[in-house]
Structures are given as structure tokens and as C-alpha cells.
């Protein structure tokens, strides 16, 4: 049994580069999403079968935090649209990278 170390190194570098690109695009997309005025902070929801139920005080605090985060945008409407379009572009590129990797695995394996 012999190991092709060159192929192993190529796969390692490709996986490392792919992970770095994917994480970088996703984090850039999240940052642009927050900058554009749509932070991923959502008001809490209560589920009847949840283990922990939030108190009324905690629920109000989380709702205020979500509203406050949405109001902190010093950009004009056009700038917001531009930033949000770049954020969605980053998320789309993440999806394309994932779909492309899965296709490479299935088609060329």
C-alpha cells in the first residue's frame, strides 16, 4: 500500500482554500447585511413544546434590541440597496460554491 502524498496535498490545499473562501464570503455577506440595515436579529418566538420559555421582560428586551439594531443605519436609501445587493451577491456566491463542490464530487469521482 502506498500513499500518493502529492494528491493528498492537493486535496488538502483545495479543501483549505474552499473553506476559507466560503467562510470569507459568508462573513462578508453578514457584515454587509448588518451595514445595510437588515441585521439577522429577530424577535424571539415562543414555541409550546419548548424546554425554556422566555419571560415577558426578556422577550421585550430582545424585541427592543432587534428594533434598535434595525434603526442604526446612517446610509441613504440608494447606499442601503447597493450594500444589500452586494450582501445577497455574497450569499449567492456561497451557494454557488457549495453546489459547485457537490457537483465536482458527484461528477468527477
Secondary structure by P-SEA (a helix, b strand, c coil): cccaaaaaaaaaaaaaaaaaaaaaaaaaaaaaaaaacccccccbbbbccccccccaaaaaaaaaaaaaaaacccccaaaaaaaaaaaaaaaaaaaaaaaaaaaaaaacc
